[in-house]
Amino acid sequence: MTQPSMSEGELAKMKELRELAKITEHQMKELADFTLEINQKYKKSLAEIRVANKLQSRGME
């Protein structure tokens, strides 16, 4: 038993969905990179604050 072929409209819709999936995937990667960058900046700032607090508590400001 063979599958019926897709109509031109269905094929166009599938191509459109594939393009939207590619765009969405690209945006997700950009968001992941941005989130990672923010996380790294946060960790760096937190580490700097901890060092400053330790130095201050030891009177080494």
C-alpha positions in Angstrom: 0.0 0.0 0.0 1.5 3.3 -1.0 1.1 6.6 0.8 -0.8 9.3 -1.0 1.5 12.2 -2.1 1.3 15.5 -0.4 -0.4 18.3 -2.1 1.5 21.4 -3.0 -0.2 23.3 -0.2 0.8 20.6 2.3 4.4 20.6 1.0 4.6 24.4 1.3 3.3 24.2 4.8 5.9 21.6 5.7 8.7 23.7 4.3 7.4 26.7 6.3 7.3 24.7 9.5 10.8 23.4 8.9 12.0 27.0 8.4 10.2 28.1 11.6 11.9 25.2 13.4 15.3 26.3 12.2 14.7 29.9 13.3 13.4 28.7 16.7 16.5 26.4 17.2 18.8 29.4 16.3 17.0 31.6 18.8 17.2 28.9 21.5 21.0 28.7 21.0 21.3 32.5 21.2 19.3 32.5 24.4 21.4 29.7 25.9 24.6 31.6 25.0 23.2 34.8 26.5 22.1 32.9 29.7 25.6 31.3 30.0 27.2 34.7 29.6 25.0 36.2 32.4 25.7 33.3 34.6 29.5 33.7 34.2 29.3 37.4 34.9 27.2 36.7 38.0 29.7 34.1 39.3 32.6 36.5 38.7 30.9 39.3 40.5 30.0 37.0 43.4 33.6 35.8 43.7 34.9 39.4 43.7 32.4 40.3 46.4 33.5 37.3 48.5 37.2 38.2 48.1 36.4 41.9 49.0 34.5 40.8 52.1 37.3 38.5 53.3 39.9 41.2 52.8 37.7 43.7 54.6 37.1 41.3 57.5 40.8 40.9 57.9 41.5 44.6 57.7 43.3 44.4 54.5 41.1 46.7 52.5 
